[in-house]
Amino acid sequence: MHLAVGVDGDDNIARAGSDAGIANKGEVLGVFFCDDGSKFPRDLLRPVSTAVEHDDCFDLVRANFRSYGNGIQSSGEIFLLVVGRDDDGDFHSWLSIALSEVMPVFMIRQIVVHPGGAHKDDFLACALLMAETGVPVYRREPSEDDLSDVATAVVDVGLKWDESKMNFDHHQFPRDAEPLCALSLVLKYLGLYEEAHKFCDWLIVAEWMDTRGPNDTAKWLGVERDAMAKLNSPIDITLLRRFAASTEHSPGQPIYEVMKMVGEDLISFVRGMKKQLEYIGENAEVWEMSFGKKVLFLPRTDPMPNDPSMGMGRYVEDQGLEEEVVAMVYPDRRGEGYGLGRFNDDKRMEYTQIKDEPDVHFAHNKGFIAKVSATEVSRLKVLIEKSWA
């Protein structure tokens, strides 16, 4: 994997951009490419895109690469980061950050995690790295070479936390330290920790379980100790046991592929939720109802998210409206109408009360949701008013 930068259109790298038909979009070109022997030509675009997606100065384009000199003899896919004429300084500042925070993920050639029993934190930490890199995992004690090799991610073992060397262990922390586990450290490295803590209610429990144990975690949660075991399922038991049973996990093997999917889904959820909350903030309305409470309304847009209602409850909490909002109205994915739902299962919203309305085609017999064909705001408000118990 290589990186080169073309500035002001006067070198071979810039001419690569010209051949791709994009030189007129900006004067500074950053080029990210993988040669034919790389394992990650398709995966490279995603994190770089994420890094620049909120900055209008940048444009990322994929093209084919052939040797253009300057000591670069490889061929394959090329990624041209186009930067506006007036942003040279910003580009070079961003480039230094990209090199330190984005590129190392794609330099990893292996993951080393401790042998013996597997736990949720090392399972999920490895799953995230599998999803980002696609490299094999070895369950063994790390060598000193492993700990100093930036191409080896050492997870939950080694007594070191050093992102510059890809070391992600927490066992050296004091007993009274913040409950950070290997999963926490990998999430921090990927820049997802704050969002994951915000969107994944299970994360802090996983951190407590791994760093404090079931007794202290049960006390912290305010439940009996035996309640912790009751939360396990055959899914947890089997996946952890199978992950622990082999000393090597490689792409294509069933456990590897399942873990990779878990990592991909977690990353997709956290990044997707962040975008969804931005979408809701840009489009949602808060209705003041005659009965003294509020309703969060998300109108239909074009394009519309795959799951438009996702994140609406979290948005209410972010806005500090938990005590005021009692219902949510959102586009129905299965039709042209809307879904009516409770916020925090507030039973004062009872949708069975509107089941006989002509434009209500479904009202759950538990009263927590209804689907309607109505699309006019005035009519939707009437249905909400009639649902207030």
C-alpha positions in Angstrom: 0.0 0.0 0.0 1.3 3.4 -0.9 0.4 7.1 -0.6 1.4 9.9 -2.9 0.4 13.5 -3.2 0.1 15.7 -6.2 0.1 19.5 -5.7 -1.1 22.2 -8.2 -1.3 19.8 -11.1 2.4 19.9 -12.1 3.5 16.3 -11.5 2.7 12.8 -12.6 0.3 12.1 -9.8 -1.7 15.2 -10.7 -1.7 14.0 -14.4 -3.3 10.8 -13.1 -6.2 12.9 -11.9 -6.3 14.7 -15.2 -6.6 11.3 -17.0 -9.4 10.4 -14.7 -11.2 13.6 -15.8 -11.3 15.3 -12.4 -8.3 17.8 -12.5 -10.7 20.7 -13.1 -12.4 20.0 -9.8 -9.5 21.1 -7.7 -5.8 22.0 -7.7 -4.6 19.6 -5.1 -4.8 15.9 -5.5 -4.3 13.3 -2.8 -3.8 9.8 -4.2 -4.6 6.7 -2.2 -4.0 3.4 -4.0 -3.4 -0.3 -3.5 -1.3 -2.4 -5.9 -2.7 -5.6 -7.3 -1.2 -7.7 -4.5 -3.1 -5.8 -1.7 -5.8 -7.5 0.2 -7.8 -4.3 0.7 -8.4 -2.5 -2.6 -12.2 -2.3 -2.1 -12.1 -1.6 1.6 -9.8 1.4 1.4 -12.4 3.8 0.0 -14.8 3.4 2.9 -12.9 4.9 5.9 -11.3 7.6 3.8 -14.7 8.6 2.5 -16.0 8.6 6.1 -13.1 10.8 7.2 -13.9 13.5 4.6 -17.6 13.1 4.1 -18.6 16.1 6.2 -16.1 18.5 4.5 -17.3 20.2 1.4 -13.7 21.0 0.4 -13.0 17.4 -0.4 -14.1 15.1 -3.2 -13.0 11.4 -3.4 -13.0 9.7 -6.7 -12.1 6.1 -7.6 -10.2 5.4 -10.9 -7.8 2.8 -12.4 -4.1 3.3 -11.9 -1.2 2.6 -14.2 2.5 3.5 -13.5 3.1 7.2 -13.7 6.7 7.2 -12.5 8.0 9.1 -9.4 9.2 5.7 -8.2 5.7 4.2 -8.2 5.6 1.2 -10.5 2.4 -0.5 -9.3 -1.0 -0.7 -11.0 -4.5 -1.3 -9.7 -7.2 0.9 -8.1 -6.4 4.5 -7.3 -8.3 6.9 -5.0 -8.0 10.6 -5.8 -8.7 13.0 -3.0 -9.5 16.3 -4.7 -9.1 19.5 -2.8 -10.2 23.0 -3.8 -7.6 25.5 -4.9 -7.8 27.6 -1.7 -7.4 24.7 0.7 -3.8 23.5 0.3 -3.0 24.2 3.9 -6.2 22.5 5.1 -5.3 19.5 2.9 -1.9 19.0 4.3 -3.2 19.3 7.9 -5.9 16.7 7.1 -3.3 14.5 5.3 -1.2 14.2 8.5 -4.3 13.2 10.5 -5.3 10.7 7.8 -2.0 9.0 7.8 -1.9 8.6 11.6 -5.6 7.7 12.1 -6.9 6.1 8.9 -4.1 4.4 7.1 -2.7 2.2 9.9 -5.9 0.1 9.9 -5.0 -1.0 6.4 -1.4 -1.9 7.3 -2.5 -4.6 9.7 -1.6 -8.1 8.5 -2.7 -10.1 11.6 -4.5 -9.9 14.9 -3.2 -11.6 18.0 -5.5 -12.2 21.0 -4.9 -14.2 24.2 -5.3 -18.0 24.2 -7.8 -19.8 26.5 -11.3 -18.7 27.3 -12.9 -16.0 25.2 -15.1 -13.2 26.5 -17.4 -10.7 25.0 -14.9 -7.8 25.0 -12.1 -9.6 23.1 -14.7 -11.3 20.8 -16.2 -7.9 19.8 -12.8 -6.1 19.7 -11.5 -8.7 17.2 -14.8 -8.6 15.3 -14.4 -4.8 14.7 -10.8 -5.3 13.5 -11.8 -8.2 11.3 -14.5 -6.0 9.7 -12.1 -3.2 9.1 -9.1 -5.3 7.8 -10.1 -8.8 6.8 -6.9 -10.3 8.3 -6.4 -13.6 10.2 -6.7 -13.8 14.0 -4.2 -15.9 16.1 -5.0 -16.9 19.7 -1.6 -17.0 21.4 0.6 -15.1 23.8 2.2 -12.1 21.9 5.9 -11.9 21.4 7.9 -8.7 21.9 8.1 -8.4 18.2 4.3 -8.6 18.0 3.9 -5.8 20.6 6.3 -3.5 18.7 5.0 -4.4 15.2 2.5 -1.8 13.9 1.2 -4.4 11.4 0.1 -6.7 14.3 -2.9 -5.7 16.4 -2.5 -7.2 19.9 -5.9 -7.4 21.6 -6.7 -8.0 25.3 -3.2 -9.2 26.2 0.3 -7.8 26.5 -0.3 -5.2 29.3 0.0 -2.3 26.9 -2.3 0.3 25.4 -0.5 2.0 22.6 -2.4 2.9 19.5 0.7 3.8 17.6 1.8 0.2 17.9 -1.7 -1.3 17.7 -1.6 -2.6 21.3 -5.1 -2.8 22.9 -4.9 -4.3 26.5 -6.4 -3.0 29.7 -5.2 -5.4 32.3 -2.5 -3.1 33.4 -5.0 -0.4 34.5 -5.5 0.2 38.3 -8.4 -1.5 39.9 -10.2 1.7 40.5 -9.7 3.0 36.9 -12.5 3.8 34.5 -14.1 0.5 33.3 -12.4 0.3 29.9 -11.9 -3.1 28.3 -10.3 -4.2 25.0 -13.5 -3.4 23.1 -13.4 0.1 24.5 -9.9 0.7 23.4 -10.5 -0.6 19.8 -13.6 1.6 19.6 -11.5 4.6 20.7 -9.0 3.8 18.0 -11.6 3.6 15.3 -13.1 6.9 16.5 -16.4 5.3 17.5 -16.3 5.1 21.2 -18.3 8.2 22.2 -21.0 7.4 19.6 -21.1 3.7 20.6 -21.5 4.7 24.3 -24.3 7.0 23.3 -26.2 4.5 21.0 -25.3 1.1 22.4 -26.9 0.7 25.9 -25.2 -2.7 26.3 -21.7 -1.3 26.0 -21.2 0.0 29.5 -22.6 -3.3 30.9 -20.0 -5.2 28.9 -17.3 -2.9 30.2 -18.4 -3.4 33.8 -18.6 -7.2 33.4 -15.1 -7.5 32.0 -13.4 -5.1 34.4 -15.4 -5.4 37.6 -16.9 -8.9 37.3 -20.5 -10.1 37.7 -20.9 -9.4 41.5 -20.0 -5.7 41.2 -21.9 -5.3 37.9 -25.0 -6.8 39.5 -24.8 -4.3 42.4 -24.2 -1.4 40.0 -27.3 -2.5 38.0 -29.3 -3.0 41.1 -30.2 -6.6 40.4 -29.4 -10.0 42.1 -26.2 -11.7 41.2 -28.0 -14.7 39.6 -29.8 -12.3 37.2 -26.5 -11.9 35.3 -26.4 -15.6 34.3 -30.0 -15.4 33.2 -29.1 -12.9 30.5 -26.9 -15.4 28.7 -28.1 -17.3 25.7 -26.9 -20.2 23.6 -25.8 -17.6 21.0 -23.3 -16.1 23.5 -22.1 -19.5 24.8 -21.6 -21.1 21.4 -19.9 -18.2 19.6 -17.5 -17.5 22.5 -16.7 -21.2 22.9 -16.1 -21.7 19.2 -13.9 -18.6 19.0 -11.8 -19.9 22.0 -11.6 -23.4 20.6 -9.3 -22.7 17.7 -5.8 -21.1 17.7 -6.3 -19.5 14.3 -9.3 -17.9 12.5 -9.0 -17.1 8.8 -11.3 -15.4 6.3 -13.7 -17.9 4.8 -14.1 -20.0 8.0 -17.6 -19.9 9.5 -16.7 -18.3 12.9 -14.5 -15.7 11.2 -17.2 -14.7 8.8 -19.9 -14.5 11.6 -17.5 -12.4 13.7 -16.8 -10.2 10.7 -20.5 -9.7 10.2 -21.0 -8.8 13.8 -18.2 -6.2 13.5 -19.6 -4.8 10.2 -23.1 -4.5 11.7 -21.8 -2.7 14.8 -19.8 -0.2 12.8 -22.6 0.3 10.4 -25.1 0.8 13.3 -23.0 3.4 15.1 -22.1 5.3 12.0 -25.6 5.0 10.6 -27.2 6.2 13.8 -25.0 9.3 13.8 -26.2 10.1 10.3 -29.8 9.3 11.2 -29.8 11.7 14.1 -28.5 14.4 11.8 -31.2 13.6 9.3 -33.9 13.7 12.0 -32.6 17.0 13.3 -32.8 18.5 9.8 -36.3 17.2 9.0 -38.3 16.5 12.2 -40.9 18.7 13.8 -42.2 18.8 17.4 -45.9 19.2 17.7 -47.6 20.9 20.6 -50.8 18.9 21.4 -54.0 20.3 23.0 -53.6 17.8 25.9 -50.4 19.4 27.0 -47.8 17.0 25.7 -45.6 16.9 22.6 -45.2 14.6 19.6 -42.2 14.1 17.4 -43.1 14.1 13.7 -40.8 13.0 10.9 -42.2 13.9 7.4 -41.7 11.8 4.4 -38.6 12.9 2.3 -37.1 11.9 -1.0 -34.9 10.0 -0.7 -36.1 8.4 2.6 -33.9 6.3 4.9 -34.4 2.6 4.9 -35.7 2.7 8.5 -37.0 6.3 9.0 -38.1 5.7 12.6 -34.7 4.5 13.8 -33.2 6.9 16.2 -36.3 9.0 16.9 -36.4 8.0 20.6 -32.7 8.8 20.9 -33.3 12.2 19.3 -36.0 13.0 21.9 -33.5 12.2 24.7 -30.7 14.3 23.0 -33.1 17.2 22.9 -34.0 16.8 26.6 -37.7 16.2 25.8 -38.2 12.9 27.6 -40.8 14.4 30.0 -42.7 16.2 27.3 -42.9 13.9 24.2 -45.3 11.0 24.4 -45.6 9.8 20.8 -43.8 9.7 17.5 -45.2 9.9 14.0 -43.0 8.6 11.1 -43.3 7.4 7.5 -44.5 3.9 7.1 -42.0 1.8 5.2 -44.7 -0.5 3.8 -47.0 2.1 2.5 -47.6 5.8 1.7 -49.0 6.6 5.1 -47.5 6.9 8.6 -46.8 4.9 11.7 -47.9 6.1 15.1 -45.9 4.9 18.1 -45.4 5.5 21.7 -42.3 7.2 23.1 -40.8 5.1 26.0 -44.0 2.9 25.9 -46.1 5.7 27.4 -49.4 3.9 28.0 -51.3 7.1 27.9 -51.1 6.8 24.2 -53.6 4.0 23.4 -53.9 3.4 19.7 -56.7 0.8 20.0 -58.9 3.9 20.5 -58.6 4.7 16.8 -58.8 1.2 15.4 -62.2 1.8 13.9 -61.2 5.0 12.1 -61.5 4.6 8.3 -57.9 5.6 7.6 -56.4 3.3 10.3 -55.6 -0.1 8.7 -53.7 -1.5 11.7 -53.8 -1.0 15.5 -51.9 -3.4 17.7 -54.1 -5.0 20.3 -51.6 -4.0 22.9 -52.1 -0.4 21.9 -48.5 0.7 21.4 -48.5 1.2 17.6 -50.8 2.0 14.7 -50.4 2.3 10.9 -52.5 4.8 9.0 -53.1 5.8 5.4 -53.5 9.4 6.4 -50.8 11.8 5.1 -52.1 15.3 6.0 -50.6 16.8 9.1 -54.0 18.0 10.3 -55.5 14.5 10.1 -52.5 12.9 11.8 -52.8 15.3 14.7 -56.5 14.4 15.0 -55.6 10.7 15.2 -53.0 11.5 17.9 -55.5 13.5 19.9 -58.0 10.6 19.7 -55.4 8.2 21.0 -54.6 10.1 24.1 -56.1 8.1 27.0 
